[in-house]
Amino acid sequence: MRDRSRKRPPMIRLRYLARKLLSLLVTLFVIVTFNFLLFHVLPGNPVRMLTRSGHLTQATANAISELYGLNHPLPVQYLFYLKDLLHGNLGMSYTYREPVTTVLGQYLGNTVLLLAAATVLTIVVGTVAGVIAARRRAGAYDSATVTASVIGWALPTFWTGLILAFVLGVWVHAFPIFGMETPNAVYASPFQRIEDVIAHLFLPTVTLVVVNIAQFVLVARASVIEVLAEDFMLTATAKGLPPGRVLWRHAVRNALLPVVTSSALLVGMVVGGAIEVETVFSWPGMGLLVYNSVLNRDYPVIEASFLVFAVTVLLVNFVSDLLYQVLDPRVREA
């Protein structure tokens, strides 16, 4: 008689994946709906703002409202929004007079560069610092690391960026404090341009790292301390394995699950912080675009930008759930 028990784990994994996909779709629908309503209930109207400037007649303002569909009731605008979204049409920007997809394409890459640099540095440096603090717990390094992490966690992102810009940019003149490249710079080679971009990228990246690294230091430290107290770790030490191998190949490997969770949460915090950081340092990314669009009541750009942010966080959490299934067999049996 054939043993069918071996076929169960794949079926369980498929059911788990199906539940997560359904949850993903429902959450995405809620986000799209909330995203539309949030910016349409804000006070102010973009066409009225243009009319008050004196450059538009009331007839022209009515024509613009009809062109952008702002003359329809809110439920009708919502249905049009869903229809256009399904066709990949994010609308026209009120400010830039271009398709929103074109506008986003000009800024999205810069934000990805900033968020990727900040995320990688935060995860790697924070995890390593937390592991070392756990290995040297109750020592001077441990106390200093935990204290610095708690202080950094309490710092507001906007304020931290301003302080770093003043100290390292204005006072020390070590790094540029605005833009992505030096204005009117002439580069002798592509490498000089890369160096210039990295110099401009430094302060925004450090700002995001300083305010977000604490969770990785504290989570990695607590998780490794807990794993080091397990019986199998005592057995590995009793076998005479080198302390470094016991720590990095056994303790850290079994302490990764909380770090994975923190990584998913980090993306949400970094994405939110990007709006403040890019505004402080005039980094030409999605955050600065959102800030300017809010001031101009550019609804299509605001909706599309926040939709990109929300979907990014949603997909990262979805991938995090799948990684949990791979890293922890108990999840597959749940």
Legacy VTK file of the C-alpha trace (Angstrom):
# vtk DataFile Version 3.0
C-alpha trace
ASCII
DATASET POLYDATA
POINTS 334 float
0.000 0.000 0.000
1.390 3.377 -0.991
2.174 5.874 1.734
0.268 9.050 0.912
1.535 10.992 3.883
4.420 12.358 1.846
1.985 14.238 -0.396
0.465 16.219 2.453
3.071 18.949 2.932
2.779 20.268 -0.676
-1.023 20.373 -0.353
-0.720 22.264 2.900
1.704 24.707 1.323
-0.696 25.297 -1.569
-3.557 26.017 0.820
-1.329 28.376 2.755
-0.366 30.168 -0.463
-4.007 30.373 -1.548
-5.035 31.945 1.769
-2.249 34.486 1.534
-3.121 35.378 -2.075
-6.782 35.867 -1.165
-5.810 38.026 1.780
-3.462 39.978 -0.497
-6.222 40.706 -3.028
-8.736 41.772 -0.357
-6.206 44.039 1.311
-5.245 45.521 -2.041
-8.889 46.351 -2.800
-9.294 48.042 0.581
-6.109 50.030 0.018
-7.244 51.186 -3.419
-10.614 52.299 -2.036
-9.139 54.057 0.976
-6.473 55.637 -1.206
-9.126 57.152 -3.468
-11.365 58.419 -0.675
-8.584 59.825 1.490
-7.397 62.441 -0.982
-10.826 63.326 -2.339
-12.203 64.340 1.056
-9.331 66.745 1.693
-10.346 70.423 1.656
-9.564 72.390 -1.461
-10.009 71.830 -5.165
-7.194 72.003 -7.740
-9.340 73.739 -10.346
-10.570 76.353 -7.860
-6.982 77.023 -6.837
-6.133 77.737 -10.460
-9.231 79.890 -10.847
-8.364 82.033 -7.821
-5.007 82.805 -9.406
-6.834 84.935 -11.971
-5.532 83.096 -15.043
-8.708 81.092 -15.686
-12.264 82.112 -16.361
-15.087 80.202 -14.703
-16.019 78.663 -18.066
-12.481 77.408 -18.522
-12.488 76.038 -14.971
-15.722 74.145 -15.696
-14.204 72.749 -18.878
-11.140 71.553 -16.960
-13.353 69.943 -14.314
-15.223 68.089 -17.051
-11.982 67.055 -18.747
-10.591 65.482 -15.569
-13.937 64.072 -14.475
-14.144 66.258 -11.376
-17.663 67.355 -12.250
-19.066 63.893 -11.489
-20.272 62.751 -8.058
-17.688 60.993 -5.918
-19.086 57.445 -6.456
-18.928 57.927 -10.230
-15.366 59.208 -9.985
-14.505 56.107 -7.953
-15.893 53.777 -10.616
-13.942 55.610 -13.313
-10.844 55.360 -11.114
-11.229 51.582 -10.756
-11.814 51.163 -14.492
-8.734 53.188 -15.415
-6.645 51.395 -12.781
-7.528 47.991 -14.246
-6.313 49.251 -17.626
-3.055 50.588 -16.185
-4.178 54.192 -16.614
-3.336 56.300 -13.554
-4.733 59.490 -15.051
-3.229 62.824 -15.991
-1.304 65.026 -13.606
-2.984 68.361 -12.905
0.379 70.015 -12.317
2.721 68.448 -14.881
0.114 68.022 -17.667
1.562 64.557 -18.369
0.365 60.996 -17.736
0.942 60.042 -14.103
2.899 56.967 -15.174
5.359 59.229 -16.985
5.718 61.479 -13.943
6.252 58.540 -11.592
8.834 57.065 -13.934
10.957 60.205 -13.564
11.106 59.899 -9.754
10.622 56.230 -8.885
14.160 55.105 -9.689
15.684 57.699 -7.372
13.509 56.558 -4.488
14.329 52.907 -5.133
18.026 53.782 -4.968
17.615 55.581 -1.642
15.365 52.953 -0.058
17.535 50.056 -1.230
20.683 51.602 0.220
18.984 52.465 3.515
17.251 49.095 3.853
20.334 46.982 3.149
22.530 49.001 5.503
19.903 48.982 8.255
19.377 45.229 8.112
23.036 44.235 7.790
24.569 46.712 10.244
21.712 46.396 12.745
21.747 42.600 12.731
25.527 42.350 13.053
25.574 44.925 15.860
22.783 43.066 17.659
24.567 39.718 17.357
27.813 41.156 18.722
25.897 42.808 21.580
24.308 39.462 22.441
27.693 37.775 22.402
29.084 40.450 24.739
25.933 40.980 26.790
26.211 42.906 30.045
29.460 44.451 28.794
30.366 47.981 27.815
29.712 47.358 24.085
26.298 45.884 24.845
25.264 48.814 27.045
26.492 51.416 24.562
24.803 49.685 21.615
21.448 49.328 23.348
21.519 52.912 24.650
22.419 54.356 21.240
19.718 52.247 19.578
16.987 53.429 21.953
18.033 57.069 21.485
18.093 56.677 17.691
14.681 55.038 17.716
13.212 58.032 19.556
14.554 60.615 17.106
12.065 62.087 14.592
13.117 61.463 11.005
12.627 65.063 9.882
14.562 66.492 12.829
17.379 63.963 12.449
17.801 64.900 8.795
18.003 68.592 9.638
20.625 67.987 12.334
22.768 65.821 10.062
22.451 68.354 7.261
23.616 71.134 9.563
26.480 69.218 11.204
27.878 67.251 8.253
26.757 69.535 5.449
26.833 73.135 6.673
29.240 72.990 9.593
31.793 70.370 8.475
31.150 70.699 4.720
31.717 66.962 4.367
28.684 66.102 2.228
26.198 67.950 -0.023
22.818 68.571 1.541
20.433 68.923 -1.396
19.663 67.352 -4.745
21.039 64.242 -6.373
23.900 65.773 -8.351
25.976 68.943 -8.199
24.254 71.634 -10.314
25.992 72.348 -13.645
28.681 69.783 -12.870
30.833 68.525 -15.735
31.979 64.931 -15.273
35.177 63.697 -16.877
34.006 60.098 -16.601
30.929 58.124 -15.517
32.741 57.191 -12.304
32.875 60.842 -11.251
29.139 61.110 -11.684
28.637 57.950 -9.597
30.837 59.422 -6.870
28.811 62.621 -6.927
25.524 60.716 -6.621
26.909 58.628 -3.748
28.016 61.796 -1.954
24.503 63.254 -2.275
22.997 59.917 -1.246
25.012 59.657 1.972
23.086 61.988 4.293
19.552 60.832 3.317
20.651 57.217 3.714
22.321 57.782 7.082
19.211 59.587 8.316
16.985 56.602 7.510
19.505 54.173 9.004
19.857 56.110 12.272
16.114 56.251 12.972
15.343 52.662 11.895
18.343 50.560 12.918
17.301 50.204 16.561
14.712 47.502 15.941
17.253 45.241 14.256
19.836 45.744 16.989
17.342 44.987 19.751
15.501 42.171 17.968
18.687 40.415 16.839
20.218 40.785 20.297
17.176 39.374 22.114
16.720 36.540 19.627
20.374 35.458 19.740
20.438 35.593 23.557
17.382 33.342 23.628
18.904 30.867 21.183
22.230 30.781 23.051
20.379 29.483 26.115
18.922 26.490 24.228
20.150 22.966 24.948
21.463 22.349 21.425
23.714 25.393 21.762
25.158 24.019 24.981
25.726 20.736 23.181
27.528 22.467 20.311
29.759 24.279 22.782
30.440 21.067 24.694
31.603 19.399 21.478
34.445 21.879 21.325
33.274 23.845 18.294
34.905 27.283 17.898
32.874 30.074 19.562
32.608 31.982 16.287
31.142 28.981 14.496
28.708 28.321 17.325
27.558 31.927 17.206
27.292 32.612 13.472
26.457 29.201 12.035
24.169 27.892 14.750
22.829 30.708 16.935
22.338 33.342 14.224
20.862 30.851 11.780
18.192 29.850 14.289
17.498 33.455 15.271
16.594 34.723 11.789
12.797 34.535 12.008
12.338 37.702 14.116
14.794 39.466 11.795
12.646 38.499 8.795
9.610 39.988 10.504
11.512 43.176 11.303
12.656 43.385 7.678
9.047 43.423 6.475
8.122 46.096 9.019
11.203 48.117 8.112
10.058 48.608 4.530
6.907 50.342 5.736
8.829 52.662 8.033
11.476 53.448 5.413
8.818 54.190 2.798
7.066 56.546 5.208
10.341 58.171 6.196
11.285 58.684 2.556
8.723 61.505 2.249
10.336 63.429 5.102
13.935 62.674 4.140
13.507 63.520 0.471
11.795 66.768 1.421
14.621 67.768 3.793
17.405 66.962 1.335
15.480 67.832 -1.866
16.181 64.322 -3.135
14.262 64.036 -6.439
12.234 60.972 -5.540
8.686 59.901 -4.842
8.672 61.475 -1.388
9.430 64.952 -2.726
6.913 64.381 -5.521
4.220 63.533 -2.973
5.029 66.612 -0.902
4.731 68.933 -3.907
1.604 67.168 -5.153
-0.132 67.597 -1.789
0.555 71.323 -1.908
-0.890 71.509 -5.443
-3.851 69.155 -4.773
-2.630 66.964 -7.628
-4.948 64.055 -6.791
-3.891 61.611 -9.536
-0.204 61.871 -8.594
-0.941 61.595 -4.866
-3.170 58.555 -5.345
-0.689 56.813 -7.640
2.272 57.546 -5.347
0.598 56.250 -2.230
-0.685 53.262 -4.155
2.889 52.421 -5.155
4.031 52.787 -1.536
1.173 50.673 -0.205
1.588 47.904 -2.780
5.325 47.806 -2.074
4.738 47.300 1.650
1.994 44.774 0.940
4.168 42.694 -1.389
7.104 42.754 1.024
4.876 41.435 3.804
3.555 38.756 1.449
7.097 37.644 0.610
7.908 37.708 4.323
5.048 35.299 5.013
6.332 32.956 2.325
9.846 33.111 3.757
8.411 32.139 7.121
7.013 29.009 5.526
10.437 28.154 4.118
12.437 28.964 7.244
10.103 27.510 9.856
8.545 24.072 9.187
5.978 24.729 11.922
4.303 27.333 9.702
3.782 24.754 6.965
1.915 22.535 9.406
-0.261 25.351 10.763
LINES 1 335
334 0 1 2 3 4 5 6 7 8 9 10 11 12 13 14 15 16 17 18 19 20 21 22 23 24 25 26 27 28 29 30 31 32 33 34 35 36 37 38 39 40 41 42 43 44 45 46 47 48 49 50 51 52 53 54 55 56 57 58 59 60 61 62 63 64 65 66 67 68 69 70 71 72 73 74 75 76 77 78 79 80 81 82 83 84 85 86 87 88 89 90 91 92 93 94 95 96 97 98 99 100 101 102 103 104 105 106 107 108 109 110 111 112 113 114 115 116 117 118 119 120 121 122 123 124 125 126 127 128 129 130 131 132 133 134 135 136 137 138 139 140 141 142 143 144 145 146 147 148 149 150 151 152 153 154 155 156 157 158 159 160 161 162 163 164 165 166 167 168 169 170 171 172 173 174 175 176 177 178 179 180 181 182 183 184 185 186 187 188 189 190 191 192 193 194 195 196 197 198 199 200 201 202 203 204 205 206 207 208 209 210 211 212 213 214 215 216 217 218 219 220 221 222 223 224 225 226 227 228 229 230 231 232 233 234 235 236 237 238 239 240 241 242 243 244 245 246 247 248 249 250 251 252 253 254 255 256 257 258 259 260 261 262 263 264 265 266 267 268 269 270 271 272 273 274 275 276 277 278 279 280 281 282 283 284 285 286 287 288 289 290 291 292 293 294 295 296 297 298 299 300 301 302 303 304 305 306 307 308 309 310 311 312 313 314 315 316 317 318 319 320 321 322 323 324 325 326 327 328 329 330 331 332 333
